[in-house]
Amino acid sequence: MKNDLISVVMSVFNAQDSLDESISSILNQDYSNIELLLLDDSSTDESYQIMHNFKNLDHRVKIYKNNINLGLTRSLNFLISKSSGKFIARQDADDISLPKRFSKQLNVMQNKNIQICTSRAFIKNTDKKIPGVSDYLPTKLVIKYKNPFIHGTLMIKKSLMESYKCYDEKFHFAQDYELFYRMLKNGEKIIKLKEPLYILNMEDNISTINLEQQKKYARIARRNHKSN
């Protein structure tokens, strides 16, 4: 495996209860050539201090702070603009990457010359795997109804991400769904590993708290891309 640099991007908002475990899961990966770019999106809890503590312990950690809350889409685009890696990897601040996630994804991408890779995940505190039944259906069919990919498991070649101008900042929610839809419509191949490499929190996360907004922006994405 080539020792390419992976830039892990994580936007953080009031995640003090899960942040320590989430960051540790990245820094303790069996693949160590990473940089972790953390952005505090104007949290009101101790998130920024936790980030700062990790920065003092590990030179691979870089931290930034928004003076006002800009939301996930703009925050991720900012972090990507600051990244140095050949590959971009995502993670949410309340999720966990399993120890071999990066090495397994990178190995597949390098060996098969793939530019986009995701994986399945375990739902936190359960043995349930996600996606479930829909994982056995054609991706181009599933995406017409829901997101077939888990955003936090995304690993993508940075040059490809930049060619798509990253996330569409008109999408305050469902920005990943819009990007995946756009890429598939353009013929990009997205590999989804069957092995769960991630632990996904589904309790009081951004998607569940803002469920109606997520649905609204997902409908806009479908309408936009069906008309193209």
N, C-alpha and C positions, 0 to 999 in steps of 0.2 A: 504494500500500500504506500502511495506517495504521501509524504508528510505535509500535505497542504494545510494552510491555516484556516480554521473555521471561526467565523465571527458569530457569536451567540448574542442575539438581541432580545432584551427583556424590558418592557415598560412596566413600571410599578406604581400602583396607587393604593395606599392604605392596606398593605399586605404584611404587616409586621408579624402576624401569627404563623404565616406559612413561608415567609421569605428565607429564613435561615436554612430550612430543609431544601427549599427549591434551589437556591444558589449552590449549596453544598453538593447537590446531585450533579451539577454541571462541572464544578471544579474537581470532583472526584471521578470523572469519567476515565476509562482505561485509555482513551485517546487524549493526549495532553496538549497538543499544539492548537490551543484555542485562545481567543480573547473573549471576555464577557463584558458586553456593553450594557450598562444598567442606567435607566433614566427614571428618576423620581418625578412623577407627573403631579407635582404639588400636593403631596400627601399631607395629612394632618396628624399622622401617628408617628411611630419611630422608624418607619421604613428607611428614610434617608440615612439615619445613624447606623442601621444594620448594614446597609450598602457600604457605607464609609468604613466600617470595621473590616469588612471583607477586602476592601481595597488596600488597607494597611497590611493585610496578611498575605495577599497574593498579587504579584505584579501583573497578572493577566486581567485583572479587573479594572475597568474604566467606568467612572460614574459621572452622570450629568443630572441637572435638576431644572425642571420647568418652574418659573415663578407663578404661572397660572396653569390650571388644568387644560391641556390641549387635546386630551383623548388619545386612544390607542393608535389610530391611523397616522396622525401627524407625528406622534412620538416614535413609532416604528420607522417611518421614513427618515426622520432625523438620525436615528441610530444607524441605519443602513448607510447614510451619507458619511458617517464618522468611522465606518468599519474598514478594516484593512485586509480581510480574508478573501480567499478565492471562493469560499462558500459561506452562505448565510444560514444560520440555524435559528429557529424560533423556540422560545419557551415562555410560558406564562408563570407569573409569580406565585401562583397557588398550586402549581403542578410539579411533577418530579420526572426527571429523565432516568431511566434505568442505566446501570453502569456501562453497558456496552453499546448504548444507543448510537453515539457518534461514529464509532469504529465500524459498526455494522452498516449504517447508512452510507458512509463514505466509501466503504469497500465495494458496495453494489454500484454506486455512482461512478467510481473510477473504472471498475472492471467492465461495466456495460455501457460506458460513455453516456450516462443518464444525467440530465441537468436538474431534475426535480424529483425528490423522494420524500414520502411520508411513511407513517407506520400506523398500525393499530395501537390501541392503548387499553389498559385496565382502568375501570372506573374506581376511583379512590375508595378505599375501605371495603371493596368487594372483589370477587374473582371474575366479575363480568367483563367481557371483552367488547370493545366498541371500535368501529362499526360492527353490528351484529349481522342480521339476515341480509341487510343491504350490501354487505361486503361481497356477496356472491352474485350480485347483479352487475350488468355493464355500467361502468362509471358514467358514460355519456347519457345513460338513461336516468340514473340516480340524481345527477346534478340538476336535472330539470325540476326536481321536487325538493331536494335538500342538499346540504353540503356533504359529499362523500368522504371528505378528508378532515383530519384533526389538525387544526392550525398550529398547535404547539409542537407537532412532530415534524413540521416542515424543515427540510434542508434543500437549498436551492443554490445553483451557481450564481454568484453575485452579478456577473455580466449579463445573464439572462434577466434577472430581476430588474436591473437598471434599464435594459432594453424595453421593458414594459412600463417604465417610469414608476416602478414600485407600486405601492398601494394607492388607489384612487382616493384622494382626500375629500371628495364629495360624499364618500361613504363613511359616516361616523361609526356605523356598525356594519357587520357582515362584510367587512373589507376583504377578508380572506376568501369568502365565497365568491365575491365579485372577481377577484384576481384569478382564482382557480377556473371560474367559468370563462373568463376572457382568454386564458391560456389554452384551455381545451378547445374552444372555438377556433383558435388559431393553429390547432394541430400539434400542440406541445404534448409530449408523452410524460405522464406523471406516474411514477412507480409507487405503489403502496405495499409495503412489506406486511406479510401476514402475521409476523411475530409482533406481539405487543412490546414496544420499547419505551413506553411512557405511562405515567399514572396521571389520569385526568380527574381533576376536581370538578364535580358537577353540582355542588351545593353552594348557593349564594355567590356564584361566579358572575363575570360580566355578562355572559350569555343568558343566564337565568334571571338575573336582576333586571336586565333590559330586554326581556323576551319580546315584547311587542315592537320595540325599535328594531331588533334583529330581524323579525319577520317582515317589517316594513321595507327595510333596505334589501333584504333578500328578494322580495317581490320586484323591487326596482331593478335589481341586477338581472333577474330572469327576463323582465320586460325589455330591458335595454339590449340584451344579447340575442333574444329571439327575433328582434326586429332587424338585426344586422345580417 
